[in-house]
Amino acid sequence: MSIGGILTILMYALAPFVWLLIMGLIIIIGLHLLAYLRGYQITHHRSRPANLLALLIGLTAILWVPWLTHSALGFVATAVDWIALIGAAAATFVIALIILHPLSYLISLKHEELPKQ
């Protein structure tokens, strides 16, 4: 199968979910823009809980990605299957980190702005 054929099949498979992908992208960009306007810089903010939670979400993706695709972990037999599953888990980790890191900054900023009693 040619690359063009693969991309055509992928386009038809993703077509019903394009609006969800666009909404997710808008939410992520909005979250980063809001955090940036409040002083967020990804290299200056450290959040161990956000990093650990993103790692936990990424690791649990190994268990729930096969279920989400109507498969089972027992069907992951070849090296290509394992590479695809590990890639899906890594992508889940990155997306979780992209969402949780600026969110943790905004939450910690909200706690710092509370008046001391």
C-alpha positions in Angstrom: 0.0 0.0 0.0 1.3 3.4 -0.9 1.7 6.4 1.5 -1.1 8.1 -0.3 -3.4 5.2 0.3 -2.5 5.1 4.0 -3.1 8.8 4.4 -6.5 8.5 2.6 -7.6 5.7 5.0 -6.3 7.7 8.0 -8.2 10.8 6.8 -11.5 8.9 6.5 -10.9 7.3 9.9 -10.3 10.7 11.6 -13.0 12.6 9.8 -15.7 12.0 12.4 -13.4 13.2 15.2 -11.9 16.3 13.6 -14.2 18.5 15.7 -13.0 16.9 18.9 -9.4 17.3 17.9 -10.0 21.0 17.1 -11.8 21.5 20.4 -9.0 19.9 22.4 -6.4 22.0 20.6 -8.4 25.1 21.3 -8.6 24.2 25.0 -4.9 23.4 25.2 -3.9 26.7 23.5 -6.3 28.7 25.6 -4.9 27.1 28.8 -1.4 27.9 27.7 -2.3 31.4 26.7 -4.0 32.1 30.0 -1.1 30.7 31.9 1.4 32.7 29.8 -0.6 35.9 30.4 -0.3 35.2 34.2 3.5 34.8 33.9 3.9 31.1 33.1 7.2 29.9 31.5 7.6 26.2 31.0 11.3 26.3 31.9 10.9 28.2 35.1 7.9 26.5 36.7 8.6 23.1 38.5 5.7 21.0 39.5 6.5 17.5 40.8 2.8 16.5 41.3 1.9 17.5 37.7 4.9 15.5 36.4 4.1 12.4 38.5 0.4 12.5 37.6 1.3 12.8 33.9 3.7 9.9 34.2 1.0 7.8 36.0 -1.6 8.6 33.3 1.0 7.7 30.6 1.8 4.4 32.3 -1.8 3.4 32.8 -2.4 4.1 29.1 -0.7 0.7 28.5 -3.7 -0.9 30.1 -6.6 1.2 28.8 -5.5 1.9 25.2 -6.2 -1.7 24.1 -9.6 -1.5 25.8 -10.3 1.8 24.1 -9.6 0.2 20.7 -11.8 -2.8 21.5 -8.8 -5.0 21.8 -7.0 -6.7 24.7 -3.5 -6.6 26.1 -3.1 -10.3 25.2 -3.4 -9.4 21.5 -0.3 -7.3 21.7 2.1 -10.0 20.4 4.5 -8.6 17.9 7.3 -6.0 18.2 5.3 -3.6 16.0 2.3 -4.0 18.3 4.4 -3.2 21.4 6.1 -0.2 19.7 2.6 1.2 18.8 1.4 0.6 22.4 4.4 2.3 23.9 4.1 5.1 21.4 0.5 5.6 22.4 1.5 5.6 26.1 4.3 8.1 25.4 1.9 10.4 23.5 -0.6 10.2 26.3 2.1 11.2 28.8 3.1 14.2 26.6 -0.5 15.4 26.2 -1.2 15.0 30.0 2.0 16.9 30.7 1.1 19.7 28.3 -2.3 20.0 30.0 -1.3 19.5 33.7 1.9 21.6 33.8 0.3 25.1 33.1 -2.8 24.0 35.0 -0.6 23.4 38.1 0.9 26.8 37.7 -2.5 28.5 37.6 -3.7 26.5 40.6 -0.5 27.4 42.6 -0.9 31.0 41.5 -4.4 31.1 42.8 -3.2 29.9 46.2 -0.5 32.5 46.4 -3.1 35.3 45.7 -5.3 34.3 48.6 -5.1 36.9 51.5 -3.2 35.7 54.6 -5.2 35.6 57.8 
